[in-house]
Amino acid sequence: MKINAGGSPGAEDFFPRPGFRAQVLETLASKSFRLEDIRRIGKTWFLKDLVKTCPDDFHIVYCDVEGVGSCSEFFERIYSACQIHIPRSKRAEKVARDWVQKLDKVNIGPITIKDAGAEKWAEKLEALIKFVQQSVPHSSFVLVIDELPWAIDAIFKKNPAEAHQLLGTLTHIRNNYPPCRMILAGSIGFHHVLKKMIVAGFGTDYLRDMEVLSIGPLTELEAKEFTLRLLQSIDIVDDKLVDRIVEASAR
């Protein structure tokens, strides 16, 4: 870790938040959650690190959906993220055929199915989630969807009913496939999207089943460790200076 004022941090500059990580894993043991916090606090870096360091009882897939403009694009983005996690065994092939035999033009593991049009995206997404969860029977499948509010907002501008269907489909999957967990995150906040849905005459029950977590500011111990690492990067080791910086930052 090094001082990088105004620059774009790299993976080597990520500062782990062990306390918040423990809270996240405890929450995932029983439910899905939304990660809501101010911009530039490190939500995406935290989520990517969680994918790399998750314990064996979780199987976490990260997907960034910023730039998505339709529900069919949303499915394609999720499928691309999940594809490398799908086993290609004979057993997986049989399970895939049982689940997606009525769907079209989508590769689920070793299966390729004919085209049926974009309107099938919701059924394809549900089949995909079921299949990936079945593929990791000894783990909870966790789907991390980053920048979801951006995607919902872009879809809403083109077709409010489609945005409503997407949020409803994600809720349906969470409620009907309990082993599957979701982490929904975004930098513009879900309240902006939900307000538009209300004005358009749609409900507000899309996210009520989800816990809301926030990374929040550093604890005092984390702040001291963070400051110590930054100072060490410029060859300064001074505990008193660390304390003074942390004290000043907390004001």
Stockholm file with secondary structure:
# STOCKHOLM 1.0

chainA/1-251         MKINAGGSPGAEDFFPRPGFRAQVLETLASKSFRLEDIRRIGKTWFLKDLVKTCPDDFHIVYCDVEGVGSCSEFFERIYSACQIHIPRSKRAEKVARDWVQKLDKVNIGPITIKDAGAEKWAEKLEALIKFVQQSVPHSSFVLVIDELPWAIDAIFKKNPAEAHQLLGTLTHIRNNYPPCRMILAGSIGFHHVLKKMIVAGFGTDYLRDMEVLSIGPLTELEAKEFTLRLLQSIDIVDDKLVDRIVEASAR
#=GR chainA/1-251 SS CCCCTTSCCCGGGCCCCHHHHHHHHHHHTTCCEEECCCTTSSHHHHHHHHHHHCCTTEEEEEEECTTCCSHHHHHHHHHHHHHTTSCCSHHHHHHHHHHHTTCCSCEETTEECCCCCGGGHHHHHHHHHHHHHHHSTTSEEEEEEETHHHHHHHHHHHCHHHHHHHHHHHHHHHHHCTTCEEEEECSSCHHHHHHHHHHTTCCSCSSTTSEEECCCSCCHHHHHHHHHHHHHHTTCCCHHHHHHHHHHHTC
#=GC SS_cons         CCCCTTSCCCGGGCCCCHHHHHHHHHHHTTCCEEECCCTTSSHHHHHHHHHHHCCTTEEEEEEECTTCCSHHHHHHHHHHHHHTTSCCSHHHHHHHHHHHTTCCSCEETTEECCCCCGGGHHHHHHHHHHHHHHHSTTSEEEEEEETHHHHHHHHHHHCHHHHHHHHHHHHHHHHHCTTCEEEEECSSCHHHHHHHHHHTTCCSCSSTTSEEECCCSCCHHHHHHHHHHHHHHTTCCCHHHHHHHHHHHTC
//
